[in-house]
Amino acid sequence: MLRPLRRALLSVSDKTGLVEFARDLVSKYGVELVATGGTKQALADAGLPVKDVSDFTNFPEILDGRVKTLHPGVLAGLLAKRGNAEHLATLARHGFPEIDLVVCNLYPFEKTATQPGITEAELVEQIDIGGPTMIRAAAKNFAGVAVAVEPNDYWQVLQELTECKGQTRQEARRRWAAAAFARVAKYDKAIDAYFNPDAGDDDEDGSSTLSATFMPMFERIGSLRHGENAHQTAMYYRETPRPTHACIANAQKLHGKELSYNNLLDLDAALTLVREFPQAAAVVVKHNNPCGVAEGTSPAEAFARAWDGDPLSAFGGIVAFNRNLDPATAAAMMEGEKFVECVIAPDYDPAALAALTGWKKNVRLLKTGPLTGTPKGLDYRRVDGGLLVQARDLGADNPKSWQVVTAKPPTNDQWAALWFAWVVCKHVKSNAIVLARGTQTVGVGAGQMSRVESVKIAVGKAGDRANGSVLASDAFFPFPDNVELAAAAGVSAIVQPGGSVKDADSIAACDKHGIAMLFTGVRHFRH
């Protein structure tokens, strides 16, 4: 149903495009303007006829502006049903005019919350009350009222008025109402996130601070070509409030074709692992599992060692770095017949970026910025009809608490290699087995239903390099056959959580073969 647009109430913090929009409303469609405080001043300064909301309601702004649109004259003018004679008679009796359009963007709570040094008292003043109330009232009564909540919405309103000769269609008003409710929900979620920053963390007594109703909020980044498979549709969303640390959702694509659903999953897995290392490191991920990981004295050396960890699996993989990518690293990547789908790094030397963009036109190159902070928030997993929510697997490991359970203790070099392998193992799908020599993986067994099969795979990939390597297992050995296989391959030391009823058998097997073994007391299953 078409409705005329005769009167607009404007109250905006972001005045981008405001004057131009209001000028068109007045000059082209004869719309009466009513506005609050700073909005009214901006319009008046531009020479536009505008009425102050206090004159409209015959009631002044009070409490330092905290109360200005919270008035029956405003809310009744928005909520009155246009086709209801009793509602319209009530408006007339009280002298409340109809309001046909609300133009309101909210106090900048989200932006203010990220500013350094902001006090809570200052931030609380950025919690909008009247704005959400007006927006919700207009959106509820979309049958007769239009609402615009962002500067980008203005052109849609003007286009609608042009097409409908100064009127708006109900389907347009309904669409704008949906966007308005979504904006208010996002705003409220940002406030909730501020007051509940640790939601999901375990308290000292083991209880969770998650509320009975869990409401995550995400904003769409864009659509993807398809999901895991070509017949599945897919979209890409970013958490809101927007994360402030370097992560996949904030990464900038510098070059290459469109990212796929699977690319994003692998990029996240690679970046999450590579940021664990203090030294220059490179990670190659294939099908959401690391197939090559290494530290080096430079990014180029780290990449070469990571790729050589399993070059067959690395072909067509995703590569992540925790240091800026320099020309030497770019040259190492382009050497020979290597093929990578995506590269992600904090930044790129201009010469390295030029070389890689000229290497392959489709390779995706992503920039994260400095890898400060750590992954934040909760870990979600969808199940049919529900959602599993858990704290991220962070901060559980303390090598000082690891136990030497064998007669032979690890050497200092073995300790360092075991820690490296253990960090990698945390990022491998269970059942996970990682073989490493120093700070280089040489064999990874992942995602098997039997742990001993993962050992066989890791040993097989390592080949002769298994001799003298160390082994990490994400969970305990249920039987000593895992140790026997490792011993036959020449593994020199093992790290595992412990906790099996047959731990004594595995310890005895290690002692028999002269293998050092550590118990961490922490498990890192990754289903």
FENMO-V873151 format. One record per residue. N is the residue number from 1. OMEGA is omega as a letter, one per 40 degrees, with the letter a starting at -180 (* if undefined). Layout:
<<N:OMEGA> <N:OMEGA>>
This chain:
<<1:i> <2:i> <3:i> <4:i> <5:a> <6:a> <7:i> <8:i> <9:a> <10:i> <11:a> <12:i> <13:i> <14:a> <15:i> <16:i> <17:a> <18:a> <19:a> <20:i> <21:a> <22:i> <23:i> <24:i> <25:a> <26:a> <27:a> <28:a> <29:i> <30:a> <31:i> <32:a> <33:i> <34:a> <35:i> <36:i> <37:a> <38:i> <39:i> <40:a> <41:i> <42:a> <43:i> <44:i> <45:i> <46:i> <47:a> <48:i> <49:a> <50:i> <51:i> <52:a> <53:i> <54:i> <55:i> <56:a> <57:a> <58:i> <59:a> <60:i> <61:a> <62:i> <63:i> <64:i> <65:i> <66:i> <67:i> <68:i> <69:i> <70:a> <71:i> <72:i> <73:i> <74:a> <75:i> <76:i> <77:i> <78:a> <79:a> <80:i> <81:a> <82:i> <83:a> <84:a> <85:a> <86:i> <87:a> <88:i> <89:i> <90:i> <91:a> <92:a> <93:a> <94:i> <95:i> <96:i> <97:i> <98:i> <99:a> <100:a> <101:i> <102:i> <103:a> <104:i> <105:a> <106:i> <107:a> <108:a> <109:a> <110:a> <111:a> <112:a> <113:a> <114:a> <115:i> <116:i> <117:a> <118:i> <119:i> <120:i> <121:i> <122:a> <123:i> <124:i> <125:i> <126:i> <127:a> <128:i> <129:a> <130:a> <131:i> <132:i> <133:i> <134:a> <135:a> <136:i> <137:i> <138:a> <139:i> <140:a> <141:a> <142:i> <143:a> <144:a> <145:i> <146:i> <147:i> <148:a> <149:i> <150:i> <151:i> <152:i> <153:a> <154:a> <155:i> <156:i> <157:a> <158:i> <159:i> <160:i> <161:i> <162:a> <163:a> <164:i> <165:i> <166:i> <167:i> <168:i> <169:a> <170:a> <171:i> <172:a> <173:i> <174:i> <175:i> <176:i> <177:i> <178:i> <179:a> <180:i> <181:i> <182:i> <183:i> <184:i> <185:i> <186:i> <187:i> <188:i> <189:i> <190:i> <191:i> <192:a> <193:i> <194:a> <195:i> <196:a> <197:a> <198:a> <199:a> <200:i> <201:i> <202:i> <203:a> <204:a> <205:i> <206:i> <207:a> <208:i> <209:i> <210:i> <211:a> <212:i> <213:a> <214:a> <215:i> <216:a> <217:i> <218:i> <219:a> <220:i> <221:i> <222:i> <223:i> <224:a> <225:i> <226:i> <227:i> <228:i> <229:a> <230:a> <231:a> <232:i> <233:a> <234:i> <235:a> <236:a> <237:i> <238:a> <239:i> <240:e> <241:a> <242:i> <243:a> <244:a> <245:i> <246:a> <247:a> <248:a> <249:i> <250:a> <251:i> <252:i> <253:a> <254:a> <255:i> <256:a> <257:a> <258:i> <259:i> <260:i> <261:a> <262:i> <263:a> <264:i> <265:a> <266:i> <267:i> <268:i> <269:a> <270:a> <271:a> <272:i> <273:a> <274:a> <275:i> <276:a> <277:i> <278:a> <279:i> <280:a> <281:i> <282:a> <283:i> <284:a> <285:i> <286:i> <287:i> <288:i> <289:i> <290:i> <291:i> <292:a> <293:i> <294:i> <295:i> <296:i> <297:i> <298:i> <299:a> <300:i> <301:i> <302:i> <303:a> <304:a> <305:i> <306:a> <307:a> <308:i> <309:i> <310:a> <311:i> <312:i> <313:a> <314:a> <315:a> <316:a> <317:i> <318:a> <319:i> <320:i> <321:i> <322:i> <323:i> <324:a> <325:a> <326:a> <327:a> <328:i> <329:i> <330:i> <331:i> <332:a> <333:a> <334:a> <335:i> <336:a> <337:a> <338:i> <339:i> <340:i> <341:a> <342:i> <343:i> <344:a> <345:i> <346:i> <347:a> <348:i> <349:a> <350:i> <351:i> <352:i> <353:i> <354:a> <355:a> <356:i> <357:i> <358:a> <359:i> <360:a> <361:a> <362:a> <363:a> <364:i> <365:a> <366:i> <367:a> <368:a> <369:a> <370:a> <371:i> <372:i> <373:i> <374:i> <375:a> <376:i> <377:a> <378:i> <379:a> <380:i> <381:a> <382:i> <383:a> <384:i> <385:a> <386:a> <387:i> <388:a> <389:i> <390:i> <391:i> <392:i> <393:a> <394:i> <395:a> <396:a> <397:i> <398:a> <399:i> <400:a> <401:a> <402:a> <403:i> <404:a> <405:a> <406:i> <407:a> <408:i> <409:i> <410:i> <411:i> <412:i> <413:i> <414:i> <415:a> <416:i> <417:i> <418:i> <419:i> <420:a> <421:a> <422:i> <423:i> <424:a> <425:i> <426:a> <427:a> <428:a> <429:a> <430:e> <431:a> <432:i> <433:i> <434:i> <435:a> <436:i> <437:a> <438:i> <439:i> <440:i> <441:i> <442:i> <443:i> <444:i> <445:a> <446:i> <447:a> <448:i> <449:i> <450:a> <451:a> <452:i> <453:i> <454:i> <455:i> <456:a> <457:a> <458:i> <459:i> <460:i> <461:a> <462:a> <463:a> <464:a> <465:i> <466:a> <467:a> <468:i> <469:i> <470:a> <471:i> <472:i> <473:a> <474:i> <475:a> <476:i> <477:i> <478:a> <479:a> <480:a> <481:i> <482:i> <483:a> <484:i> <485:a> <486:a> <487:i> <488:i> <489:i> <490:i> <491:a> <492:a> <493:a> <494:i> <495:a> <496:a> <497:a> <498:i> <499:i> <500:i> <501:i> <502:i> <503:a> <504:i> <505:i> <506:i> <507:i> <508:i> <509:i> <510:i> <511:i> <512:a> <513:i> <514:i> <515:i> <516:i> <517:i> <518:i> <519:a> <520:a> <521:a> <522:i> <523:i> <524:i> <525:i> <526:a> <527:*>>
